[in-house]
Amino acid sequence: MIYRAGVLFTVALFGLIFVRLASSYAERSTLRPLAEHYVSQAPVELGVANIVTGILIAYRGFDTLGEVAVLFMVAASVGLLLRKDEAGRRDPEERRRGPASEIVTTGSRVLLPVILTFGAYVIVNGHLSAGGGFQGGAIVASGVMLLLLADPGARLNAAALSVIESLAGMAYVAIGMIGLVLAGGFLDPRFLPPGEVGAFISAGAIPLVSALLGIKVGAELSVIINRFRS
């Protein structure tokens, strides 16, 4: 009885807090001073049309580096855990799978080139429109998942993907060091000319960093998918 009363009191308390927050919410019609600074200065300082990408790669590039490092740790941990699970299997027949249906097989032939092309487009246009390395890498990895679903017997070269992912990470850090030496700080993309806002070749080193992020994220997620499939 006391337990139920405590649960009801907690639910009522959270409901009251939610109602007060929802009733007092008012959508702002103007930008906050910090947002106003980024909106007005990012195109001028970085030459980037997509302000979100400029903030992600330039203004908080160190945080982004930490995020991809976390993703790398996740991929390594999943591989370690599932490798031990796979080693415990005694019967190799358990890893055999039946063929995919005709719908999945035919669908993959049509959709896979579109998915991979769209992923590459999102990566290379991240400084101009919505998207970027994280989003494009995830789209490419979804294409890899479709490929594995359509062909259960296919095997990814996880070692090669790990090497590609590591090289992309090293290049990312190297660009950060170049920015430290030639520009204003670590991962400062302005060591390359910003160019004209809206042009494909613009925004300094931001497109290059976005491409490295796309390669790294796509490879890491593909390794994770392959580990779960194994």
Z-matrix of the N, CA and C atoms (Angstrom, degrees):
N
C 1 1.464
C 2 1.523 1 111.60
N 3 1.325 2 114.48 1 -45.72
C 4 1.473 3 119.04 2 179.04
C 5 1.533 4 110.07 3 -64.74
N 6 1.352 5 115.32 4 -38.37
C 7 1.474 6 119.19 5 179.14
C 8 1.525 7 111.01 6 -62.00
N 9 1.355 8 116.20 7 -46.67
C 10 1.466 9 119.76 8 -179.81
C 11 1.528 10 111.03 9 -63.77
N 12 1.321 11 116.44 10 -39.69
C 13 1.467 12 119.10 11 178.38
C 14 1.520 13 110.69 12 -63.34
N 15 1.337 14 116.04 13 -38.79
C 16 1.463 15 119.30 14 177.92
C 17 1.516 16 112.01 15 -65.16
N 18 1.354 17 116.54 16 -40.57
C 19 1.463 18 120.02 17 178.58
C 20 1.521 19 111.00 18 -64.17
N 21 1.348 20 116.28 19 -45.22
C 22 1.467 21 119.78 20 179.21
C 23 1.523 22 111.53 21 -62.09
N 24 1.332 23 116.42 22 -40.61
C 25 1.470 24 119.55 23 178.64
C 26 1.527 25 110.88 24 -63.62
N 27 1.350 26 116.91 25 -41.30
C 28 1.463 27 119.95 26 -179.81
C 29 1.523 28 111.23 27 -65.55
N 30 1.348 29 116.16 28 -43.09
C 31 1.465 30 119.71 29 179.33
C 32 1.530 31 110.58 30 -63.86
N 33 1.341 32 116.25 31 -42.52
C 34 1.464 33 119.77 32 178.90
C 35 1.520 34 111.11 33 -63.95
N 36 1.329 35 116.40 34 -37.96
C 37 1.468 36 119.81 35 179.79
C 38 1.522 37 111.27 36 -64.90
N 39 1.350 38 116.29 37 -45.68
C 40 1.465 39 118.88 38 178.47
C 41 1.526 40 110.88 39 -66.31
N 42 1.338 41 117.51 40 -35.96
C 43 1.459 42 119.93 41 176.99
C 44 1.519 43 111.58 42 -63.23
N 45 1.342 44 116.43 43 -40.99
C 46 1.461 45 119.92 44 178.20
C 47 1.527 46 111.01 45 -64.00
N 48 1.334 47 116.14 46 -42.62
C 49 1.472 48 119.55 47 178.87
C 50 1.530 49 110.24 48 -62.48
N 51 1.343 50 116.52 49 -42.38
C 52 1.464 51 119.50 50 -179.82
C 53 1.524 52 111.24 51 -64.04
N 54 1.326 53 117.23 52 -42.42
C 55 1.463 54 120.62 53 -179.74
C 56 1.528 55 111.00 54 -63.33
N 57 1.326 56 116.64 55 -41.82
C 58 1.472 57 119.49 56 179.75
C 59 1.529 58 110.79 57 -65.67
N 60 1.345 59 116.36 58 -41.19
C 61 1.460 60 119.13 59 179.06
C 62 1.525 61 111.00 60 -65.65
N 63 1.355 62 116.46 61 -43.37
C 64 1.463 63 119.93 62 -178.30
C 65 1.527 64 111.54 63 -67.33
N 66 1.342 65 116.49 64 -38.36
C 67 1.467 66 119.16 65 -178.06
C 68 1.516 67 112.48 66 -72.68
N 69 1.336 68 117.06 67 -27.81
C 70 1.468 69 119.63 68 -178.12
C 71 1.522 70 112.44 69 -92.43
N 72 1.341 71 117.33 70 -2.10
C 73 1.463 72 118.93 71 -178.34
C 74 1.521 73 111.00 72 -74.15
N 75 1.285 74 115.23 73 133.92
C 76 1.468 75 121.47 74 176.62
C 77 1.519 76 107.98 75 -136.69
N 78 1.306 77 116.51 76 124.40
C 79 1.462 78 120.01 77 -178.27
C 80 1.516 79 110.69 78 -67.87
N 81 1.334 80 115.23 79 132.83
C 82 1.462 81 119.15 80 -178.95
C 83 1.532 82 109.48 81 -76.23
N 84 1.302 83 114.34 82 140.17
C 85 1.465 84 119.91 83 178.05
C 86 1.522 85 111.60 84 -97.56
N 87 1.334 86 116.74 85 -9.07
C 88 1.465 87 120.81 86 178.88
C 89 1.513 88 109.54 87 -129.93
N 90 1.308 89 116.47 88 160.42
C 91 1.457 90 121.14 89 179.30
C 92 1.522 91 110.59 90 -79.98
N 93 1.324 92 115.06 91 150.09
C 94 1.456 93 119.72 92 172.29
C 95 1.529 94 108.90 93 -69.97
N 96 1.332 95 116.93 94 160.02
C 97 1.485 96 119.00 95 -177.53
C 98 1.518 97 113.63 96 -56.49
N 99 1.351 98 117.65 97 -40.45
C 100 1.461 99 119.82 98 -179.84
C 101 1.530 100 110.75 99 -66.82
N 102 1.346 101 116.54 100 -44.08
C 103 1.461 102 119.73 101 178.11
C 104 1.530 103 110.75 102 -63.39
N 105 1.315 104 116.14 103 -39.49
C 106 1.460 105 120.35 104 178.43
C 107 1.527 106 110.93 105 -60.93
N 108 1.338 107 115.80 106 -38.25
C 109 1.467 108 119.62 107 178.78
C 110 1.525 109 110.68 108 -63.34
N 111 1.339 110 116.93 109 -47.73
C 112 1.461 111 119.53 110 -178.60
C 113 1.525 112 111.46 111 -65.87
N 114 1.315 113 117.00 112 -41.86
C 115 1.465 114 119.78 113 -178.22
C 116 1.525 115 111.42 114 -63.58
N 117 1.320 116 116.16 115 -37.92
C 118 1.465 117 119.42 116 -176.14
C 119 1.532 118 112.51 117 -85.04
N 120 1.337 119 116.96 118 -31.79
C 121 1.456 120 119.13 119 -172.42
C 122 1.522 121 114.15 120 -96.99
N 123 1.352 122 117.85 121 -26.30
C 124 1.467 123 119.40 122 -176.47
C 125 1.530 124 112.45 123 -58.82
N 126 1.344 125 120.02 124 -46.58
C 127 1.471 126 117.92 125 178.02
C 128 1.527 127 112.43 126 -63.46
N 129 1.331 128 116.94 127 -32.10
C 130 1.466 129 119.57 128 -178.01
C 131 1.526 130 110.71 129 -76.36
N 132 1.321 131 116.86 130 -46.32
C 133 1.464 132 120.48 131 -175.28
C 134 1.523 133 112.81 132 -76.51
N 135 1.345 134 116.59 133 -37.39
C 136 1.462 135 120.32 134 -172.53
C 137 1.519 136 113.62 135 -108.63
N 138 1.323 137 117.60 136 -18.44
C 139 1.461 138 120.39 137 -176.15
C 140 1.508 139 112.94 138 70.15
N 141 1.343 140 116.99 139 26.60
C 142 1.457 141 121.54 140 -176.18
C 143 1.520 142 109.61 141 -106.02
N 144 1.346 143 116.04 142 134.35
C 145 1.462 144 120.11 143 179.01
C 146 1.526 145 111.54 144 -82.25
N 147 1.333 146 116.83 145 -34.45
C 148 1.467 147 121.22 146 177.57
C 149 1.536 148 107.59 147 -90.03
N 150 1.303 149 115.73 148 102.70
C 151 1.465 150 120.33 149 -175.29
C 152 1.525 151 111.11 150 -65.28
N 153 1.326 152 117.47 151 -34.66
C 154 1.468 153 120.73 152 179.98
C 155 1.527 154 110.43 153 -59.91
N 156 1.328 155 116.38 154 -44.66
C 157 1.467 156 119.85 155 178.13
C 158 1.522 157 110.70 156 -64.79
N 159 1.327 158 116.96 157 -38.76
C 160 1.463 159 119.90 158 177.69
C 161 1.509 160 111.97 159 -61.07
N 162 1.325 161 116.67 160 -42.98
C 163 1.466 162 120.19 161 178.36
C 164 1.525 163 110.64 162 -66.21
N 165 1.330 164 115.87 163 -43.26
C 166 1.469 165 120.86 164 -175.95
C 167 1.518 166 111.59 165 -64.36
N 168 1.320 167 117.38 166 -41.95
C 169 1.464 168 120.27 167 -172.80
C 170 1.520 169 112.43 168 -94.39
N 171 1.328 170 117.32 169 -35.94
C 172 1.467 171 119.21 170 -174.34
C 173 1.529 172 112.29 171 -98.58
N 174 1.335 173 117.32 172 -59.93
C 175 1.459 174 119.35 173 -173.04
C 176 1.529 175 112.58 174 -70.87
N 177 1.319 176 116.61 175 -32.53
C 178 1.462 177 119.37 176 176.89
C 179 1.537 178 110.65 177 -126.50
N 180 1.314 179 114.85 178 43.03
C 181 1.460 180 120.11 179 -178.60
C 182 1.521 181 112.78 180 -64.88
N 183 1.331 182 117.52 181 -32.53
C 184 1.462 183 119.63 182 179.37
C 185 1.522 184 110.36 183 -65.75
N 186 1.327 185 117.25 184 -38.55
C 187 1.469 186 120.20 185 175.84
C 188 1.526 187 110.91 186 -63.57
N 189 1.334 188 116.02 187 -40.59
C 190 1.460 189 119.73 188 178.81
C 191 1.520 190 110.96 189 -62.47
N 192 1.321 191 116.57 190 -39.06
C 193 1.465 192 119.72 191 176.61
C 194 1.532 193 110.26 192 -61.60
N 195 1.328 194 116.68 193 -39.94
C 196 1.459 195 119.55 194 176.60
C 197 1.513 196 112.69 195 -64.68
N 198 1.323 197 116.98 196 -36.29
C 199 1.470 198 120.21 197 179.99
C 200 1.527 199 111.66 198 -66.07
N 201 1.327 200 117.38 199 -42.40
C 202 1.466 201 118.38 200 178.48
C 203 1.521 202 110.73 201 -70.25
N 204 1.337 203 116.83 202 -28.15
C 205 1.470 204 119.03 203 174.98
C 206 1.528 205 110.45 204 -66.99
N 207 1.338 206 116.61 205 -38.32
C 208 1.466 207 120.24 206 175.91
C 209 1.521 208 110.65 207 -63.34
N 210 1.334 209 116.09 208 -41.88
C 211 1.459 210 119.81 209 178.50
C 212 1.524 211 110.87 210 -62.51
N 213 1.326 212 116.59 211 -38.16
C 214 1.460 213 120.41 212 177.00
C 215 1.527 214 110.60 213 -63.16
N 216 1.322 215 117.35 214 -41.88
C 217 1.462 216 120.79 215 178.84
C 218 1.527 217 110.92 216 -64.30
N 219 1.339 218 116.27 217 -37.40
C 220 1.467 219 119.68 218 177.17
C 221 1.529 220 110.52 219 -62.78
N 222 1.344 221 116.52 220 -45.45
C 223 1.462 222 120.09 221 -179.98
C 224 1.522 223 110.84 222 -62.42
N 225 1.335 224 116.54 223 -42.14
C 226 1.467 225 119.78 224 179.77
C 227 1.523 226 111.16 225 -66.26
N 228 1.328 227 117.00 226 -39.79
C 229 1.463 228 120.57 227 -178.83
C 230 1.523 229 111.20 228 -68.09
N 231 1.335 230 116.48 229 -42.73
C 232 1.469 231 119.89 230 178.50
C 233 1.525 232 110.12 231 -62.19
N 234 1.330 233 116.39 232 -42.98
C 235 1.450 234 119.18 233 178.29
C 236 1.510 235 112.79 234 -61.84
N 237 1.328 236 116.54 235 -40.90
C 238 1.465 237 120.45 236 -179.98
C 239 1.528 238 111.03 237 -65.79
N 240 1.319 239 116.96 238 -45.02
C 241 1.467 240 120.29 239 -177.67
C 242 1.516 241 111.91 240 -68.16
N 243 1.324 242 117.40 241 -45.19
C 244 1.460 243 119.80 242 -177.71
C 245 1.517 244 112.07 243 -73.99
N 246 1.309 245 117.53 244 -26.26
C 247 1.457 246 119.45 245 175.99
C 248 1.518 247 110.43 246 -65.46
N 249 1.331 248 117.23 247 -40.64
C 250 1.458 249 120.38 248 177.61
C 251 1.525 250 110.80 249 -65.28
N 252 1.348 251 115.42 250 -37.34
C 253 1.460 252 118.55 251 179.31
C 254 1.514 253 111.14 252 -67.16
N 255 1.339 254 115.63 253 -40.48
C 256 1.455 255 119.56 254 -179.97
C 257 1.524 256 110.98 255 -67.11
N 258 1.350 257 117.18 256 -35.88
C 259 1.452 258 120.31 257 -179.77
C 260 1.514 259 112.05 258 -66.42
N 261 1.359 260 115.55 259 -23.21
C 262 1.452 261 118.54 260 -178.67
C 263 1.506 262 113.87 261 -80.39
N 264 1.322 263 117.62 262 -10.24
C 265 1.445 264 120.04 263 179.58
C 266 1.529 265 110.22 264 -75.39
N 267 1.300 266 116.30 265 135.41
C 268 1.456 267 120.22 266 -178.95
C 269 1.515 268 112.06 267 -97.33
N 270 1.318 269 115.63 268 -28.39
C 271 1.453 270 118.49 269 -175.28
C 272 1.517 271 110.13 270 -104.77
N 273 1.345 272 118.35 271 112.16
C 274 1.475 273 118.80 272 179.93
C 275 1.516 274 112.65 273 -66.29
N 276 1.344 275 118.71 274 -16.32
C 277 1.460 276 120.53 275 178.91
C 278 1.525 277 111.31 276 -64.31
N 279 1.359 278 116.45 277 -20.77
C 280 1.460 279 119.04 278 -179.29
C 281 1.515 280 111.94 279 -65.98
N 282 1.349 281 116.36 280 -24.92
C 283 1.455 282 119.01 281 -177.27
C 284 1.520 283 112.41 282 -85.41
N 285 1.328 284 117.00 283 -5.41
C 286 1.457 285 119.49 284 178.68
C 287 1.517 286 110.06 285 -77.50
N 288 1.301 287 114.70 286 141.70
C 289 1.459 288 120.06 287 -178.65
C 290 1.521 289 108.61 288 -131.29
N 291 1.339 290 114.79 289 154.84
C 292 1.441 291 119.70 290 177.52
C 293 1.516 292 111.26 291 -77.69
N 294 1.344 293 116.43 292 165.31
C 295 1.466 294 119.10 293 179.67
C 296 1.520 295 111.25 294 -69.69
N 297 1.341 296 115.16 295 156.63
C 298 1.463 297 120.34 296 178.24
C 299 1.527 298 109.54 297 -74.61
N 300 1.320 299 116.05 298 161.34
C 301 1.465 300 120.44 299 -179.84
C 302 1.524 301 110.26 300 -70.68
N 303 1.312 302 114.47 301 164.49
C 304 1.466 303 119.67 302 -179.20
C 305 1.524 304 111.11 303 -64.57
N 306 1.334 305 115.90 304 -33.74
C 307 1.473 306 119.45 305 179.64
C 308 1.526 307 110.72 306 -64.21
N 309 1.335 308 116.58 307 -46.01
C 310 1.469 309 119.88 308 179.92
C 311 1.526 310 110.62 309 -65.63
N 312 1.332 311 116.60 310 -43.06
C 313 1.466 312 119.84 311 -178.53
C 314 1.527 313 111.55 312 -62.77
N 315 1.344 314 115.33 313 -48.41
C 316 1.470 315 118.55 314 -179.91
C 317 1.523 316 111.27 315 -67.31
N 318 1.328 317 116.03 316 -40.31
C 319 1.468 318 119.32 317 178.78
C 320 1.515 319 112.40 318 -61.50
N 321 1.328 320 116.31 319 -38.56
C 322 1.467 321 118.64 320 -179.89
C 323 1.526 322 111.37 321 -66.11
N 324 1.334 323 117.15 322 -36.17
C 325 1.460 324 119.57 323 179.36
C 326 1.518 325 111.41 324 -64.20
N 327 1.328 326 116.10 325 -32.77
C 328 1.471 327 120.03 326 -179.09
C 329 1.528 328 110.76 327 -83.84
N 330 1.331 329 116.05 328 -43.99
C 331 1.459 330 119.58 329 -170.91
C 332 1.521 331 113.76 330 -85.17
N 333 1.331 332 117.53 331 -30.96
C 334 1.463 333 119.10 332 -173.65
C 335 1.532 334 113.03 333 -58.36
N 336 1.344 335 120.10 334 -47.89
C 337 1.476 336 118.06 335 177.20
C 338 1.528 337 112.42 336 -61.01
N 339 1.341 338 116.60 337 -36.07
C 340 1.466 339 119.72 338 179.57
C 341 1.527 340 110.68 339 -66.55
N 342 1.334 341 116.33 340 -43.11
C 343 1.468 342 120.11 341 -179.17
C 344 1.519 343 111.10 342 -63.59
N 345 1.318 344 117.09 343 -46.59
C 346 1.470 345 120.23 344 -178.51
C 347 1.531 346 111.00 345 -65.92
N 348 1.338 347 116.39 346 -39.88
C 349 1.470 348 118.90 347 178.25
C 350 1.525 349 111.03 348 -65.70
N 351 1.323 350 115.96 349 -42.62
C 352 1.464 351 119.51 350 179.31
C 353 1.533 352 110.68 351 -64.40
N 354 1.335 353 117.50 352 -39.73
C 355 1.460 354 120.12 353 177.07
C 356 1.517 355 111.94 354 -60.51
N 357 1.342 356 116.12 355 -44.31
C 358 1.461 357 119.36 356 178.20
C 359 1.526 358 111.19 357 -63.88
N 360 1.341 359 115.99 358 -38.43
C 361 1.475 360 119.80 359 178.75
C 362 1.537 361 111.31 360 -63.30
N 363 1.327 362 115.97 361 -43.89
C 364 1.475 363 119.91 362 -179.96
C 365 1.528 364 110.93 363 -63.01
N 366 1.333 365 116.37 364 -36.82
C 367 1.473 366 119.82 365 -179.35
C 368 1.527 367 110.99 366 -67.96
N 369 1.323 368 117.18 367 -50.21
C 370 1.469 369 119.56 368 -172.39
C 371 1.523 370 112.00 369 -77.26
N 372 1.345 371 118.07 370 -16.29
C 373 1.467 372 120.01 371 178.91
C 374 1.520 373 112.18 372 -105.61
N 375 1.309 374 116.73 373 15.39
C 376 1.460 375 119.71 374 -176.73
C 377 1.515 376 113.81 375 -62.47
N 378 1.332 377 118.36 376 -26.66
C 379 1.464 378 120.60 377 179.89
C 380 1.527 379 112.02 378 -85.23
N 381 1.349 380 116.48 379 -5.74
C 382 1.468 381 119.94 380 -178.35
C 383 1.522 382 112.59 381 -110.90
N 384 1.322 383 116.77 382 -35.44
C 385 1.463 384 120.45 383 -175.88
C 386 1.520 385 108.87 384 -141.84
N 387 1.324 386 115.38 385 -177.65
C 388 1.462 387 119.53 386 -178.38
C 389 1.524 388 110.64 387 -59.40
N 390 1.316 389 116.02 388 136.43
C 391 1.457 390 120.60 389 -179.77
C 392 1.505 391 110.75 390 133.71
N 393 1.323 392 116.16 391 -154.83
C 394 1.449 393 121.56 392 -177.69
C 395 1.511 394 111.06 393 137.87
N 396 1.336 395 115.13 394 -169.62
C 397 1.447 396 120.32 395 -174.79
C 398 1.514 397 114.38 396 -64.81
N 399 1.328 398 117.40 397 -44.80
C 400 1.462 399 120.19 398 -179.12
C 401 1.530 400 110.50 399 -61.78
N 402 1.314 401 116.25 400 -50.52
C 403 1.456 402 120.15 401 -176.43
C 404 1.529 403 111.46 402 -65.82
N 405 1.337 404 116.22 403 -45.80
C 406 1.453 405 119.44 404 -179.87
C 407 1.522 406 112.60 405 -64.22
N 408 1.343 407 116.49 406 -39.36
C 409 1.455 408 119.77 407 177.63
C 410 1.517 409 111.92 408 -62.68
N 411 1.341 410 116.38 409 -39.08
C 412 1.468 411 119.78 410 177.70
C 413 1.533 412 110.88 411 -65.85
N 414 1.327 413 116.77 412 -37.46
C 415 1.475 414 119.62 413 178.66
C 416 1.529 415 110.48 414 -65.57
N 417 1.325 416 117.04 415 -43.40
C 418 1.466 417 120.38 416 177.70
C 419 1.531 418 110.51 417 -61.13
N 420 1.337 419 116.58 418 -41.65
C 421 1.469 420 119.76 419 178.87
C 422 1.531 421 111.43 420 -64.69
N 423 1.333 422 117.44 421 -33.51
C 424 1.468 423 119.13 422 176.07
C 425 1.522 424 110.92 423 -64.69
N 426 1.345 425 116.84 424 -33.47
C 427 1.460 426 119.93 425 174.46
C 428 1.524 427 111.54 426 -65.41
N 429 1.329 428 116.07 427 -38.58
C 430 1.471 429 119.75 428 176.93
C 431 1.525 430 110.16 429 -63.51
N 432 1.322 431 116.68 430 -40.05
C 433 1.464 432 119.67 431 177.92
C 434 1.533 433 111.09 432 -62.27
N 435 1.323 434 116.61 433 -42.52
C 436 1.464 435 119.93 434 178.10
C 437 1.521 436 110.54 435 -62.50
N 438 1.318 437 116.80 436 -39.85
C 439 1.462 438 121.08 437 178.21
C 440 1.522 439 111.01 438 -60.26
N 441 1.322 440 116.97 439 -43.76
C 442 1.462 441 120.55 440 -179.19
C 443 1.528 442 111.52 441 -70.36
N 444 1.325 443 116.76 442 -32.53
C 445 1.463 444 119.37 443 176.56
C 446 1.522 445 111.19 444 -68.07
N 447 1.325 446 115.82 445 -38.82
C 448 1.458 447 119.61 446 -178.56
C 449 1.522 448 111.92 447 -74.58
N 450 1.320 449 116.59 448 -29.04
C 451 1.464 450 120.37 449 -179.37
C 452 1.524 451 108.55 450 -130.59
N 453 1.334 452 118.31 451 83.37
C 454 1.473 453 120.65 452 -176.53
C 455 1.521 454 113.28 453 -59.52
N 456 1.313 455 117.52 454 -22.81
C 457 1.457 456 119.09 455 -179.08
C 458 1.513 457 114.09 456 -85.64
N 459 1.330 458 117.35 457 -6.68
C 460 1.465 459 120.41 458 -179.18
C 461 1.525 460 110.40 459 -69.15
N 462 1.293 461 116.23 460 147.22
C 463 1.457 462 120.91 461 -179.25
C 464 1.526 463 108.77 462 -126.59
N 465 1.314 464 115.28 463 128.20
C 466 1.457 465 120.17 464 176.08
C 467 1.520 466 109.54 465 -83.53
N 468 1.303 467 114.96 466 148.63
C 469 1.461 468 120.22 467 175.09
C 470 1.521 469 107.69 468 -84.00
N 471 1.328 470 115.86 469 86.89
C 472 1.465 471 119.94 470 -176.29
C 473 1.518 472 111.76 471 -63.30
N 474 1.335 473 117.10 472 -33.17
C 475 1.470 474 119.76 473 179.86
C 476 1.527 475 110.60 474 -64.39
N 477 1.354 476 116.19 475 -43.27
C 478 1.466 477 119.75 476 179.38
C 479 1.531 478 110.72 477 -65.72
N 480 1.351 479 116.67 478 -40.64
C 481 1.465 480 119.50 479 177.87
C 482 1.519 481 111.27 480 -63.08
N 483 1.316 482 116.82 481 -37.84
C 484 1.465 483 120.01 482 178.66
C 485 1.526 484 111.01 483 -65.30
N 486 1.345 485 115.99 484 -39.21
C 487 1.465 486 119.29 485 177.83
C 488 1.523 487 110.68 486 -65.51
N 489 1.344 488 116.37 487 -44.06
C 490 1.472 489 120.53 488 178.86
C 491 1.522 490 110.52 489 -60.75
N 492 1.322 491 115.39 490 -44.42
C 493 1.468 492 119.63 491 179.65
C 494 1.521 493 111.28 492 -62.52
N 495 1.334 494 116.66 493 -40.60
C 496 1.472 495 120.21 494 -179.89
C 497 1.517 496 111.37 495 -67.39
N 498 1.333 497 116.83 496 -41.68
C 499 1.467 498 119.67 497 179.05
C 500 1.525 499 111.20 498 -64.34
N 501 1.346 500 116.57 499 -39.24
C 502 1.469 501 119.20 500 177.36
C 503 1.529 502 110.83 501 -63.43
N 504 1.330 503 116.41 502 -40.36
C 505 1.465 504 119.30 503 177.99
C 506 1.518 505 112.00 504 -64.86
N 507 1.334 506 116.83 505 -41.40
C 508 1.464 507 120.02 506 179.13
C 509 1.527 508 110.76 507 -65.12
N 510 1.341 509 116.52 508 -40.11
C 511 1.465 510 119.61 509 178.07
C 512 1.529 511 110.75 510 -64.99
N 513 1.328 512 116.20 511 -36.31
C 514 1.463 513 120.97 512 177.37
C 515 1.534 514 110.32 513 -59.53
N 516 1.321 515 116.31 514 -49.02
C 517 1.465 516 120.91 515 179.65
C 518 1.527 517 110.47 516 -65.10
N 519 1.352 518 116.99 517 -38.24
C 520 1.466 519 119.91 518 179.47
C 521 1.522 520 111.01 519 -62.60
N 522 1.346 521 116.84 520 -41.09
C 523 1.468 522 119.62 521 176.78
C 524 1.527 523 110.33 522 -63.71
N 525 1.321 524 115.76 523 -37.24
C 526 1.459 525 118.71 524 176.48
C 527 1.512 526 111.80 525 -61.28
N 528 1.327 527 117.02 526 -40.58
C 529 1.468 528 120.43 527 178.94
C 530 1.526 529 111.38 528 -68.48
N 531 1.339 530 116.79 529 -37.69
C 532 1.469 531 119.76 530 176.90
C 533 1.532 532 109.82 531 -61.51
N 534 1.329 533 116.06 532 -41.84
C 535 1.463 534 119.22 533 177.04
C 536 1.515 535 111.90 534 -62.05
N 537 1.336 536 116.42 535 -35.17
C 538 1.458 537 120.42 536 178.56
C 539 1.525 538 111.65 537 -66.04
N 540 1.327 539 116.34 538 -35.25
C 541 1.470 540 120.41 539 -176.66
C 542 1.529 541 111.20 540 -84.89
N 543 1.331 542 117.05 541 -44.03
C 544 1.463 543 120.25 542 -170.96
C 545 1.524 544 114.17 543 -99.54
N 546 1.323 545 117.49 544 -16.35
C 547 1.475 546 119.73 545 -177.02
C 548 1.532 547 109.43 546 -123.95
N 549 1.327 548 115.75 547 -142.64
C 550 1.462 549 119.02 548 -171.48
C 551 1.503 550 115.55 549 -93.83
N 552 1.336 551 119.37 550 -7.24
C 553 1.458 552 120.11 551 -178.77
C 554 1.511 553 111.34 552 168.61
N 555 1.342 554 115.37 553 -177.47
C 556 1.458 555 120.97 554 -178.76
C 557 1.526 556 110.23 555 -62.68
N 558 1.327 557 117.16 556 130.74
C 559 1.459 558 125.13 557 -179.02
C 560 1.528 559 112.56 558 63.12
N 561 1.320 560 116.54 559 24.52
C 562 1.467 561 120.03 560 172.56
C 563 1.527 562 108.05 561 -78.55
N 564 1.352 563 119.07 562 115.02
C 565 1.475 564 120.49 563 -173.66
C 566 1.514 565 114.05 564 -79.53
N 567 1.318 566 118.37 565 1.35
C 568 1.457 567 120.49 566 -172.79
C 569 1.521 568 113.94 567 -83.52
N 570 1.348 569 117.58 568 12.15
C 571 1.466 570 117.55 569 173.80
C 572 1.526 571 110.58 570 -76.26
N 573 1.345 572 115.98 571 -11.73
C 574 1.460 573 121.15 572 170.09
C 575 1.527 574 108.45 573 -107.75
N 576 1.334 575 119.13 574 151.81
C 577 1.467 576 121.20 575 -177.85
C 578 1.535 577 111.74 576 -59.45
N 579 1.338 578 118.72 577 136.62
C 580 1.462 579 120.38 578 -179.70
C 581 1.517 580 113.18 579 -69.06
N 582 1.316 581 117.59 580 -26.23
C 583 1.458 582 119.93 581 179.82
C 584 1.521 583 112.42 582 70.55
N 585 1.302 584 115.10 583 -164.55
C 586 1.473 585 121.44 584 -179.22
C 587 1.517 586 109.71 585 -92.57
N 588 1.326 587 115.84 586 132.58
C 589 1.470 588 120.59 587 -179.76
C 590 1.525 589 110.43 588 -60.81
N 591 1.329 590 116.20 589 128.40
C 592 1.463 591 121.24 590 -179.71
C 593 1.507 592 113.96 591 98.19
N 594 1.349 593 117.13 592 -15.23
C 595 1.466 594 119.71 593 177.70
C 596 1.528 595 109.85 594 -78.38
N 597 1.343 596 116.60 595 153.00
C 598 1.459 597 119.71 596 -178.31
C 599 1.530 598 110.92 597 -64.05
N 600 1.318 599 117.03 598 -44.24
C 601 1.467 600 120.43 599 175.94
C 602 1.519 601 107.47 600 -94.27
N 603 1.302 602 115.08 601 95.35
C 604 1.470 603 121.01 602 -178.01
C 605 1.520 604 107.91 603 -162.45
N 606 1.330 605 115.86 604 -176.64
C 607 1.464 606 122.89 605 175.57
C 608 1.523 607 113.37 606 67.26
N 609 1.326 608 118.44 607 28.03
C 610 1.455 609 120.89 608 175.55
C 611 1.519 610 112.51 609 60.47
N 612 1.332 611 114.43 610 -130.18
C 613 1.469 612 120.21 611 -177.93
C 614 1.523 613 112.72 612 -90.76
N 615 1.330 614 118.33 613 5.41
C 616 1.470 615 120.36 614 -177.66
C 617 1.531 616 112.00 615 -60.87
N 618 1.339 617 121.09 616 -45.04
C 619 1.474 618 119.11 617 177.35
C 620 1.521 619 112.70 618 -60.29
N 621 1.332 620 116.86 619 -36.68
C 622 1.461 621 120.00 620 179.08
C 623 1.527 622 110.95 621 -65.86
N 624 1.332 623 115.96 622 -44.03
C 625 1.469 624 119.46 623 177.80
C 626 1.523 625 110.71 624 -64.74
N 627 1.337 626 116.99 625 -39.76
C 628 1.460 627 120.80 626 178.52
C 629 1.525 628 110.93 627 -61.94
N 630 1.329 629 117.16 628 -40.30
C 631 1.466 630 120.21 629 178.12
C 632 1.526 631 111.07 630 -64.42
N 633 1.331 632 116.72 631 -41.69
C 634 1.474 633 119.84 632 178.07
C 635 1.522 634 110.92 633 -64.41
N 636 1.321 635 116.44 634 -39.13
C 637 1.467 636 119.65 635 176.65
C 638 1.526 637 110.82 636 -62.59
N 639 1.331 638 116.25 637 -43.05
C 640 1.456 639 119.25 638 179.32
C 641 1.516 640 112.05 639 -61.59
N 642 1.335 641 116.57 640 -42.94
C 643 1.474 642 120.24 641 178.76
C 644 1.523 643 110.34 642 -63.94
N 645 1.320 644 115.69 643 -45.32
C 646 1.468 645 119.99 644 -177.04
C 647 1.532 646 111.87 645 -66.02
N 648 1.322 647 116.79 646 -47.60
C 649 1.465 648 120.30 647 -179.66
C 650 1.525 649 110.84 648 -65.60
N 651 1.337 650 117.23 649 -44.16
C 652 1.451 651 120.03 650 179.28
C 653 1.517 652 112.18 651 -60.86
N 654 1.336 653 117.19 652 -42.58
C 655 1.463 654 120.37 653 179.49
C 656 1.525 655 111.50 654 -67.72
N 657 1.319 656 117.02 655 -42.65
C 658 1.470 657 119.77 656 -178.87
C 659 1.524 658 111.63 657 -64.57
N 660 1.324 659 116.62 658 -46.11
C 661 1.467 660 119.23 659 179.44
C 662 1.528 661 111.28 660 -65.76
N 663 1.321 662 117.58 661 -35.09
C 664 1.463 663 119.94 662 177.60
C 665 1.519 664 110.81 663 -65.34
N 666 1.327 665 116.69 664 -39.02
C 667 1.468 666 119.77 665 177.33
C 668 1.527 667 110.32 666 -64.16
N 669 1.343 668 116.55 667 -41.90
C 670 1.473 669 119.64 668 178.94
C 671 1.532 670 110.32 669 -62.18
N 672 1.339 671 116.88 670 -44.72
C 673 1.468 672 120.70 671 179.17
C 674 1.519 673 110.20 672 -61.28
N 675 1.324 674 116.50 673 -43.22
C 676 1.462 675 120.07 674 -179.40
C 677 1.526 676 111.18 675 -65.04
N 678 1.337 677 116.83 676 -36.18
C 679 1.465 678 119.69 677 178.77
C 680 1.527 679 110.91 678 -65.59
N 681 1.315 680 116.93 679 -41.47
C 682 1.465 681 119.68 680 178.92
C 683 1.529 682 110.81 681 -68.14
N 684 1.333 683 116.92 682 -30.53
C 685 1.453 684 120.12 683 179.83
C 686 1.519 685 111.37 684 -73.24
N 687 1.360 686 117.26 685 -30.79
C 688 1.464 687 121.17 686 -173.72
C 689 1.525 688 111.65 687 -66.91
